[in-house]
Every structure is written in structure tokens, then in C-alpha cells.
Amino acid sequence: MTKMIKMSLVAAVAVAGFTTSASAMDTSYTGKLYVENHATTVKDTQTVTGYDIDFDVKATTKINDNFTAIVGIQADADRKDDKSAKGKEATVDKNGAIVVTDKKEEVTGSAVTMDKANLNYANNGFTLKFGRQGINTPTTDGETGEGVLATYAVAKGITLAAAHFGNNKIADTDAHALAVLGSVSGVNFQLWNVGVAGVVENNTISASTTVEGIALGARYAMSDFDTAGVADGKTAIVTVGGKVSDVSLSFAYLVNGSGNAAFTTDASSANTAELVKFSAQNTADVKAFIIGASAPVSDTMSASLKYGSADVGSASISEVVAQLNNNFAKNLTGSVRYAAYSGLTSASDQTQMRADLKYSF
């Protein structure tokens, strides 16, 4: 589903706790098992099928009234099969493009990683997180880094945040984040400065509020690139959301600068917009919109429909996404999704089918 608004750095810290009850050793656990089966067809001629399996566990231990420790482990496995090619194999890379190689029965990949390993201190509105953690900013989308994050509640509804990361996946160089986050008279605001050493300096301002049941949001991001000859980037996004009877409606409109877009590390970052294949990330001269509607079908099932379209220079891209979600049990959910993408050329047109189950504990 579209992730139009990412969790703030402070919010990410606030929800770092666990929903399960602490054990006798003041240690609690949370996790998920996610299984996905998918198929991607490009130009109706090549189909790549396979699955993804993710198993994540996170544990927190209360050391004393001020200190806690958090450790998170991720175990991921995936496989893609091509049954349409003879002597060749087609796979889909991270950008959604088809890559044809010599025929193999399957392409597999698996990894076990420690994505969280940090100590946390909290006292009188001040928090300090030290170690491996997610880098959650409007520019990034949860990339993992090793460093320090500090927050301080300077007044009611106003929080300052500062972070520095050394070992991260953004550009294998140091990164920092400074932020002022808060709420005044019903308006939530965020001011961000995010920098990646030798790469880019980003500034973001965003605001959101609710008026008569209508959620309104706006953000503006600017990027100053350190690479010679690379134009500064700009991105503006406005969002509107509301509900009519049982139907939830959403609308987002994005404009990237004619010279460059504001830099983001992932298509799900808050300073850009995406559907499945559809993305406005790091592309200059883009005007895009995404509209969506969702509604309950039964006590346990809901349906959603989203459509995105973008003018990229003198060309255009679009995508429609339909999805059914079902709650099978308290902690067991599943979905079926269909997406049809029309790219800049017919060679990049594709359809995707996905079915998944997620168990949380």
C-alpha cells in the first residue's frame, strides 16, 4: 500500500516499546512472520514468480528505571522462478526491470541480520538511543545505521531531536539529522535538516491538521547536492484525506523541481510518493497525483483502489492498484493485490499479482 506519510523520528522512538507483557525478567518480545507469493508479467511475455519470507523478532529488556536495551533480528528469504523462458531466466531487479540470464531452476537469496542493537536512556523528557537503529527521517525510509539519537521535550508539544550515524546504507558515509517537531493550536509541524556527508544536505518543512473531519497536509523539501554540476532539488506535496459514510478517501499531489527533485533514499520516503511500480522518487520535472478509496466489505474484510498518474517531462506514467485485506484472526491478516503499471515506454509496462499472510506476535 502507499506509504504517503512516514513516521517521524520522535514517533519512532515513542513506539519502540512492546505490546506484549513483560516477563519475570522484564523482557518482552514482539515480531512477525510474513509470507508473500508474487508474479510479475512484463509486456505479457515474461512472467517471474516467486516468494518472499520475512521473520522478524525484537526484544526489549528493562535494565532499571532509566535504561532499556533493544535487540532486533531479521531473517529474510526469497526465490524467483521463470517458467516461460527456454534456456534463459528472467528476474526482476530492485527497480522493477526484467533481467534475462542463463536458465536456472530458481534464484534464491537469504540473510539473517541484526537490524537493532541499542541501549536507551530516558529521564525527565530527555532520551538517548545509542547503537544500531533505524534512520527514520522524511529523507530516509528506515535505513539502518550505527550512531546516537537524542530527543528532548523543551515545552508542551515541542520536541527537539538530533542524530548522527556513522555506519549506514545511505552512502557508506556519515549522516546527521536535526529536527524540531511539535503541535501548536491543532497544527502538527516538523522542521528537518538531514545531511549525508559529501552527498547532499536536505531541509524539510511540513504541517498537517484536521478541519471538520478533513485531514490536510503539506510539505516542502529542498536538497543542496555536493556533487559539482548537480542541480539543487525541490519537492512539494499536498495531501487531503477524509471519510464519506464508510468510504475513506485520499488525494496527494506532488511537484518535483524542473532541475531536480528533493533527494530521498527510498520510494517510500515521506518526501516522495509511490504505489507499487509507480514512483516519483529522485526524478526532475515531475507532476504527479495519487487518489485512493477504501471501504469495509464485511466485518473482517476491506477493499481499496488507488490510481496514480505522473507527467515526467513530456512523457507520462500511471498505475492502478486494487487490494483486498482480511483479518483472519486477532494477529493474522492477509491480502491479495493486483497492480497494472504503464511506463514511459511499452517495454516497461507490467502487471503484478501478490498474495500474502502476516502473523504478528
N, C-alpha and C positions, 0 to 999 in steps of 0.2 A: 504494500500500500504506500501511497505517497507520504513521505515524511516532510511536510512543509515547514514545520517549526521544531527545531531541535531543543532538547533540554538544556537549560543554562548550566554553567559551571557550578554555581551555588546550588541549584536544584539537584544536580548530580551528586553533590556532596550530601545534601539533606536526605536523599533516599538511599544512601549507601548502607543503611541498616537492613534488617531482615524481618520478614513477616512471620517466620516460624518461631516457636517458643524457644527460649534459651535452655540449654541442657544444664545439668547439675554443675558442669564446668564452665558455665556462662559462655558456651559456644553454640552458635546457631548456624543453620545451613539453608541455602536456597539454590535452586538450579533449574535446568530444563533439559528435556530430550526432544530434539526436533528432527523429524524425518520428512524429506521432500523428494517427490518424484516429478521429473520435468521432461519436457520435449520442446525443442526449438526447431522450427522449419524456416529456411531461408529461400525465398523465391519459389516455394512449393516444390523444390527439387532435392534438397538435402535436409535430412532430419537428424538431429543429435538428441539422444535420450540419455537419461542417467538419473542419479540420485545424489542428494546431499544429506549427511547426518551430522548433527551437532549435539554434543553433550557437554554442558557447562555446569560447574559446581562452584559455589562461592561460600566461604566460611568466615565468620567474624567471631572474635574472642574478646570479651571484655577483660582487660588487664586490671584496671582499677577505675575509680570514678572519672578519670580524665583520659586514660589511654585505652585504645582498642587496636586490634590487629586484624587485617583483612587479607585473605589469600583466595585467588580465583584461578581455576584451571579450565581450559577449553580443550576438548578433544573433537576434532573435525575429520570427516572422511567424505570423499565424493568420487563418483565414477560416471563417465560418459561413454555411451556406446553409439556406433554408427552402423546401422544395418542396411543402409541404402547404397553405399558405395561398394564397388568391387575392386579390390586391390588398393584402395585408398580409404583414409579415415578422415571424417570432418569433425572438428571440435569447435567450440565457441570460446573465444578468449574473453578477458575481463571487459573488453569494450563491446562485446556482442558480435564481433566479426567472425566469420567462418574461416578456420584454418584447416587446410587439407594436407594430410601427411600420409605416409605409407600405412596400409591397413593393419590394425591391431584389433584384438578382440575387445579390449577395453583400455581406457585411460583412467588411471586411478591416482588419487592423492590423499594423503592423510597427515595429520600433525597433532601433536599434543603440546600445548603452550601454557605458560603461566602468565595470564594477562593482568593479574592483580597480585601485588605483594607489597603492602604498605602498612605503616604504623600511623595512627591518628591520635591527635591531641585536641581536646576541646575544653574550654574554660571561659565562662563569662563573655560569651559572644565571639570568642576567638577560636578558630580551628586551624589545625596544621596537619596536612597529609604529606607523608614522606615515603617515597619508594615508587614502585611501578603502579601506574594508574592510567585511566583514560584521559585524553586531552579533549575535553568537551567545550568547544567554543563555536561561534557562528561560522568560523572559517574551516574548522575541522569537524570530523564526524566520529569521535571516539577512538582515534588513533592512540595507540599505547605508547607511553613514554616513561622514562625514569627521571624523577625530579621531585619538586616540592610545590605544594599548593597551599596558600594561606588565605583565609577569609576572616573578615571582622565586621560585625554589625555595629556601625558607628551611630546609628539612630534607628528609631522605629521605622521599619520598612526600607531601610537603606543599608546595603552591604557592599563592602569593598573586597575585591579579590585580586590576588597576584600569584602567578605561577611561573616556574622555569623548568624546562625539561632538556635533558642532555641527550639521552639515547632514545630516539624516536624514529618512526617510519615516515615522517613527512618529507624530509630531505636529508636524513642522516646528519643533521647538524642541530645546533641549539635552537630552542624555540621558547618564546615567552608569551604571557598573556596578562593583561591588566584590565580590570573591569569595575564599573560601578553599576549595581543592579538594585532595583527597588520599585516602590509603588507610591505614588502621590495622588491623592484625590481620585482614586479609582483607575488611574492610568499606570500601567506597568511599563517600565523603561529599562533599557540596557545600553550601556556605553562600553565599547570594547576597543582595545588595542592589542592586536595579535601579530607577532613578528617571527619570522623564520630567518635566522642569521644568513646573510649573503644571498637570500632569495627574494623576500617580499616583506613589506610592512602593511598591515591591514587595519583599517579603522571602520567600526560599525556603530550605527545608532539605530535603535529600534524602539517602537512603542506599540502598546496594544491596550484595548479597553473593550467594554461591553456596553452598548446603548440599546435599551428596550429589547433585550434578548438577542441583539445582533453583535457578534464578535468582530471587531475591526482591528487590523494590524498593519503596520508599515515599517519598513526597514530600508536603510541606505548604507551601502558599503563601498569603500574606496581602497584601492591597492596601489602601493608605490613599489614597483619592481626594481630590484637592484641590478638586474641584467641590462647592459647597455643596449639601447635600441628597442627595448620592450616598452610599449605604451602603458601608461597608467590605466588601471581598470576601475570601472564603476558598475554597480548593480543596484537597482531599486525594485522593491517588491511591495505590493499591497495585497492584503487578504481580507476576505469577508466570509463570515460563516453564520448560519442561523438554522432555525428549525421551523418547518411548516407542518403542523399536525405531527405525524410520526416520522416525517422525512427530514433528514439532516442534509443541508445544502452547503457547498463550499465553493469559493472562487478565489483564484490567485492570478495576479498579473505581474509579469517580470519584464524589466528592460535592462539589457546589458549595454555598456558604452560602445560607441562606434569604433573606438580604438582597441578596447579590451574589456573583459568582464572582471569584476572583483574576484580575486583568487580564492578557490576552495579546494580542499584536499579530497573531497568525495562528492558524488552527485546528490547525496542525501544531506549535505551540509545545509545549515539554515539560510545561508546567503545565496542559494540557488534553488532550482526546482527540478523534480524528476517524477516519472511514472515508473515503467519497467525498463524499456529501452530508451524512451524519450528522456532527454536531459538538456538543460540549458547551461551546463557547467563549463566555465572557463572558455566561452566562445563569444567573440566580439559581435556587435551589431545584431543582437537578438531581441525580438519582441515576442513574448510567449504568454499563454494563458492556460490554466487548468481549471476545469469545472468538475464538480462531483456531487453525487447524491447517494444517500444510503438510507435504508429503511428496514425495520424488522419484517421477517416473513412469517415467523412463528415465535413461540416462547423461547426457543433456543437458536433460531436461525435468523441471519440478516443478509441482505444483498446490497452491493454497492456498484456504481457505474461511474467511471471517470473518463474524461476526454481532455487531451492536451494537444495544442497546436502552437507552432512557433514559426516565425519568419526569421530565417538565418541569412542575412544579406538579401539576395534576390531570390533565394530558394526557400523551401518550407519543409517541415517535418510534422508528423502528427501521430497520435496513438490513442486507441480506445482500450480500456481495461474493465472487464466485468469480473466480479468476485462474489462467491457465496461463502459465508462463515457460519460455523455451527459450534455450539457448546455441547459436547457430548457428556461431560461431567464437570464437576467443580473445577478441576485443574486440567481438563483435557479439552483442547479445541482443535478444529481443523478447518481447512478452506480449500476451495477449488477456484483457480483463476485462469482466465483467458485474456491474452493481450495481443493486439494486432497493431504493428508499427509500420508506418510509411516513411522511408528515409529520404535523404537528399537525392539518391538515385535508386532505381529499381533493384540494383544489386544488394542494397542494404535493407530492403523490405523483409520483414519476418513476422511470424506468429509464434506465440509461446503458450504452452499449457503447463499448469503446475497443480499438484495436489499435495497437501502437507498435513501433518499431525504434530501437535505440540503438547507435551506434558510438562507441567510446572510443579515443582515441589519445594 
